[in-house]
Amino acid sequence: MTKISVIIPAFNEAESIAKVVEAIPECVDQIIVVNNTSTDNTEYIARNAGATVVNESKKGYGHACLKGMAYISKCGELPDIIVFLDGDFSDYPEELTKLVQPIIDKDLDFVLGARVKHLREKGSMTIPQVFGNWLATSLMKLLFNAKFTDLGPFRAIKYERLLALQMKDKTYGWTVEMQLKVLKQKLAYIEIPVHYRNRIGKSKVSGTIKGAIFAGVKILFWIFKYSFKK
């Protein structure tokens, strides 16, 4: 039986986190919400919804993901697959089964949930997000012959492959770092189209000028770093 763990980084997601946890399919064995310096009731609500909550005192998406991984590494029975998704209810957690199926059935290593235009709710992605995704994936195609079209947060990966990636980024570059390392290590991957809706609450990255700029810089940093790395 395939064991699946979910990691959900969460910063002030009290309005949405219960919806996310409750919508995750029953095939999942472990739901970990990483409370990343929240000042609201995210931790309390996530626990009440049935998730395991761990706290990360260093702010940053990558910090939260790494904290979730560290917690899993100390669990008795390790998972076969790790799924990452956001805590703002913009992803559709019930589509998790679509992401893990190619790993289970076809022995793929990595599956990305691609937020394709015809499945996106109007306004769910900002113009900087759409442009940033296009630029990043175009560069990856040019430099690495990649087939990615998105840097979406909803993704599934074999646990052992995730460990082998030796993820480092602590903030905005986490998603692109993972995809670049998937390419560098020649892992078997695929994109699956997923639905995407307007998030609950305000975005902490794309919703601010500072966040959008820092995210863009981090993404370009990782791409050019790996383009010159042998």
N, C-alpha and C positions, 0 to 999 in steps of 0.2 A: 504494500500500500504506500503510495507516494505521500510523503509528509511535507506540508506546505506551511511556511511562516510568512506573515505579513508585517512589514515595518511601515509605520505611518509617522513621519515627522510632524509635529504640531506646535505652532506658536499662536496662542490666543485664538483657538478654534472652538470655543465653548458653544457657539451657535450651531456648529456643523458636525462636530466629532462623533456625537451619538448616531447621527444619520449614517455616517461613513461606516462605523463599526457594525451597526445593525444590518447594513446592506451587504456585508461580506458573506459569500456563500459558505455553506456548512462544510464543504470539503476542506476548508482551512483548519489547521490544527492549532495555530498559535497566532494571536493578534497582538502586536506590540505597538503601543502608542508612545512615542518619545516626546515627552513634554519639554519643549525647548525654551525655557525661560518665560513661560506664559505668566501673565499677571491676572488672568481671569480664572474661571473654574474649569478649564480644559482638563486638568488632571482628575478632578473629582467626577466629572461627567463621563470621561472615558472609562474610568474604573466601573462606574455604575452600569455602563453599557456592556461590560463584559470583557474589556481589553486588559491586558497586562500593561501597566504604565511604568516607564523608567524615566528618570529625570536627567537632563543634560543641561549643565549650568553655562556652557559656552554657546553663545548664539551663533547659528549658522546651519543651513540645510545639511551640509556634509557632516558637521559635528553630530547632528541628530542621527543621521543614517549610520555613522560609525558606532555610535552609542548603542543603537539597536543591534548591530552586528556583534558587538562585544557581549551584550547580554545573551544573545543566542549561543555564542561560543561556550558559555558556561552552563548551558542547559544539558540535561542528561542525554536525551535523544536528539541528535542534530537533524535538521530538515534536509530534504532533497532539493527543494525549490524555495527561493526567497522572492517575494513580490513586494515592490515598493509602490505606494500611491500616496496622494496628498490628503490632508485632513480637512480640506475646505469644501468637500462634496462636489467639486468640479468634475472629477472622474466618476464613472459609474462602477462601483465596486462589484456589482453582480456580473460584470463582463470579465472578471478575473479568470473565470473558467476558459474563456477564449484565449487568454494569454498563456496559461499553463499547459493547455492541451497539446500544442506542438512540441513542447519539451517532453511530455509524457509519451505521446504517440510516435513522434518522429525523432526523438533523441536530440533535438536542437539544444543549444546552450543558452541562448538569449532571445527573448521576445519583447519587442517594444510596442506599446500601444500608441499608434499614430493618430493624432487628432486631425483627421482629414476634414477638409472644408465642408463637405456635404453632411457630415455628422456633427458639426460644431454648432452650438446654439449661437445666435447672433450676439456679438459683443463679448463672447467668452474669452477671446484672445485679443489683446490690444495690437495696434499697428506695429509698435516696436517688437512685440513677441513674434508676430508673423514674419516681419522682416528679418529679425535675428535668427529665427529657425531656418528661413530660406538661405541666408548668408552662410550660416554654419554648415548646413547640410550640403550646400553647393561646394563649399571649400573641401568638405570631407570627400565628396564625389570626385572633385578635381585632383586632390592630393593622395587619396587612398582608395579610389575606385569604390567608394561606399555606396550602398543603396538606401541609406537612411533618408527620410523626408521630414523627420521631426526629432525634437529633443524632449519629448513628453515624459512626465514623471512616472506614469503608470507603466511598469515594466516587470518582467519576470526573468529570473536567471537561476541556473543550477547553483546550489550553495557552494560546491567545491570550485566551480569556475569563478564565482564571486570572490572567494578567498584568494584565488590565484591572480586576480587582477591587482591585488594590493592597492586598493583605493586610498588616495591621499587627500583629495580636496576637502576643505572644511566648510566651504560656503557655496557660492553660486555655480561653481564649475563641476559639481558632482556628476550631473547627468552626462555632460559632454565628455568628461574624463572616462566614464564607464564605456561609452560608445567607442571612443578612440582606442581604448585598451582591448575591447572586443575585436576591433579591426586588426590591431597590432598582433594579437595572439591568434588571429585567424580562427576565431570561434564561429560556430554555425549559428546564424541568426536570421530572424525574419521580422517584418513589421506586420501587425494586425490592426486594421482600422478600428477605432473605438469612438464612442460618443463622448462629447465634452460639453459641459454646460457652464453658465455663469456661476462663479463661486459664491459661497455665502460669506459675507463680510468683505473687507478691503484687502487687496493683494499686498503682501509685504515686499514683493520684488517688482513685478511689472506695473503695480499701481503707484509707484513712486519714481520720480526722475532719477534719484540717487540709485535706487535698486536696479532700474533698467540699465543705467550706465555701467555699474559694477558688474552686473550679470554679463553684459556684452563684452566687457574687457576680459573677464575671466574665461569666457567661452573662446574668444580669439587667442588668448594666451595658451590654452591647452592645445588648440589646433596647430598653432605654429610651433609650439614646443615639440609636438610629436611629428611634425612634418620634417624636422631637422634631426630627429632622433633615429639612430640606426636600430 
